Amino acid sequence: MEQKISPSKSALPYGILFGIFMVLEFVILYVLNIDPITNPTVGIVVNVLNYLVLPVILIIIGCNNYKKKLNFGFISFGECLKIGVTICLIAGLIYALFSIVFNLIFPEFMDEILKKTRQVMVQKSPEMTSEQLDMAMSMTKKFMSPALVVPVTVVMFSFIGLIYSLIIGAFVKNDKPESF
């Protein structure tokens, strides 16, 4: 009887790599005092990397690794989906947990972000009343709470992994021929 190798064996290292890369990105920007809120070019580059380039590349590599090295040249569409979603889920979980720990260690960071967000809101919408601005800031603060950050980040990255896996799986899949 043939032993089946789990797709998670290929997804786990790439998910951890993706999560670590996002954490390093964040730490480098923090240490160099580069702010994506006030410097939109940096924000765009980081978002393109985290939401487009890295997930696509790592899902392709993870699927091809499973197909060529672990499963004798075969991979089903479902296995591609499992690999892609798992990679992005792990990365999202690592990044969300890191952001919570970071905010516990550096609580002033959250205050800085809220202050800069307020400045950008005033700059972009000078016609906002102070009540509207206060309401927007309170909503922003609620969405930055750990109770929402972790599930939203994990779901968002899992959804991104699902979408990219659907596309990548259509090209990478190579089903094992059925024997009678």
BATOR-457261 format. One record per residue (C-alpha): residue in one letter; x, y, z. Coordinates in steps of 0.001 Angstrom, whole numbers, plus 524288, in hexadecimal, padded with zeros to 5 digits. Example, Ala and Ser with C-alpha at 12.3 -4.5 7.8 and 13.67 -1.06 7.14 Angstrom:
BEGIN
A8300C7EE6C81E78
S835667FBDC81BE4
REM end
This chain:
BEGIN
M800008000080000
E804FF80D5F7FBF6
Q8074F8177D80688
K801658251280416
I809DE830DD80754
S8028E83C7D80CEF
P802E28494780544
S8056B8504081226
K8132984A94811F7
S815F4853988067B
A80D9F85F0880B42
L812F9860518190E
P820D38650581613
Y81C2786E9E80BB1
G8119787404814A1
I81B8E8762081F62
L824DA87C718159D
F81A128858C810C7
G8165C8895881EB6
I8247588BD582294
F826858940781671
M81AD289CB2819D1
V81FA389E1D827D9
L82D568A1CC8233B
E827828AB98819C8
F820018B1DF824EB
V82BC28B21382E04
I834A18B7FB8239C
L82AC98C2C1820C2
Y829618C55582F54
V838028C59F8320C
L83AB58CE6D82653
N82F2B8D6F882A64
I828CB8D5D581CFF
D81A3F8D84081E1E
P811188D255813DA
I8062E8DB8B81843
T80D7E8E81E81546
N815A48E22D80A47
P80BA88DC0680109
T815EB8D6837F7C2
V81B6E8CDCF80270
G80D918C9B780629
I80A8E8C5E37F821
V8172B8BE137F6BF
V814DA8B6DF8039B
N806B48B3DE80012
V80A468AEED7F279
L814A78A62F7F889
N80BEF8A0EA80379
Y7FF4189F517FC09
L803A589C017EE49
V811DC898787EBD0
L81573890407F7BF
P808ED888357F88A
V80933884FA7EA02
I81791881567E9E6
L816F78793F7F65C
I80A7B872247F24F
I8109A86EB77E52C
I81D0C86A0C7EBDE
G81558862817F638
C80CCB85BB57EC1D
N81846858637E363
N82026853787EF02
Y8150384A727F2EA
K812E7845F87E4F7
K82115843737E142
K827CA83FB37EDFA
L81D3F839BB7F687
N812B3834067EDB2
F819CF82E227E1FD
G815CF838A27D82D
F80758838F37DB9E
I7FEF38431B7E25B
S7F040844787E251
F7E8BC8512E7E1D9
G7E45184EF67EFF4
E7F24784D057F484
C7F60B859EE7EE04
L7EB01860877F57B
K7EF6385A698024F
I7FD6385EAE8003F
G7FA1086CA07FC55
V7F03D86F0F8071E
T7F927868E281151
I804D48712980D26
C7FD0587DC080E30
L7F5FC8799D81AA5
I802CA876D0821A4
A808C98838681CC7
G7FCE088B5C8210F
L7FCF8884F682E70
I80B76887B183076
Y809EB895D782C45
A7FDBC8983183490
L803D789237840C1
F8103A89A0E83E84
S808858A6B683D6A
I801BD8A3E884A65
V80EA28A0E98513C
F814DB8ACE284B15
N809C98B59E84FCC
L80B088AFE485D7F
I819928B2A285DB7
F8185B8C01F8576B
P80AFD8C59685B37
E80EF68D329856A6
F80F908CDED848B8
M800BD8CCD78481C
D7FF478DACB84CFE
E808D58DF618427C
I8012E8D856837EC
L7F4528DE3483C9C
K7FA5B8EBCE83D0A
K7FFA98EA7C82F29
T7F2B18E4F182A71
R7EBA98F0A68303A
Q7F5128F9EA8295C
V7F2F38F32581C4C
M7E4198F37381E21
V7E469902098210B
Q7ED549045181577
K7E5268FC5780BD4
S7D7BF900C0810DA
P7D8EA90E698169F
E7CA1890FF98164A
M7C84B9055E820B4
T7C27790A3A82D59
S7C954906FE83A18
E7BE278FDA583DA7
Q7BFC78F64F830CC
L7CE688F5D8832C1
D7CCE38F0BE840A3
M7C3448E65B83BF8
A7CC8C8E2188310C
M7D7E18E16383A9A
S7CFFE8D95F84466
M7CC5E8CFC683994
T7DA9B8CF0C83566
K7DEAE8CC4784370
K7D45F8C17D844A7
F7D9418BAE583849
M7E7278BB2183D8B
S7E3788B347849AA
P7E9AA8A5BF84AEC
A7DC3F89F5A84B68
L7DA068A3B483D5D
V7E7E48A42683814
V7EAAA8958D83911
P7DE1B8901383319
V7DD3489A7A8288B
T7EB70898D282499
V7EA85889FA8244C
V7DDC788A0D81C8E
M7E2DF8945D81327
F7EF7A88D118103F
S7E82C8801380F3A
F7DEEC8862280549
I7EA7488B877FD9D
G7F09287DF77FDF3
L7E3DB877E77F924
I7E2A68812D7ED9C
Y7F0C387F8D7E957
S7F047870D47EB82
L7E46686FAF7E2B8
I7EBBB8766D7D7CB
I7F8DA86FC67DA20
G7F2878626D7DC1E
A7EC59863317CEA0
F7F9F7863FD7C89F
V801F685B7C7D1E0
K7F8E784FE67D3EB
N7FCB3842C87CE8B
D7F346838487D30B
K7F80682A827D53E
P7F23A8213E7CB1E
E7E829818277D0FF
S7EB60809B37D067
F7E1447FEEB7D00C
REM end
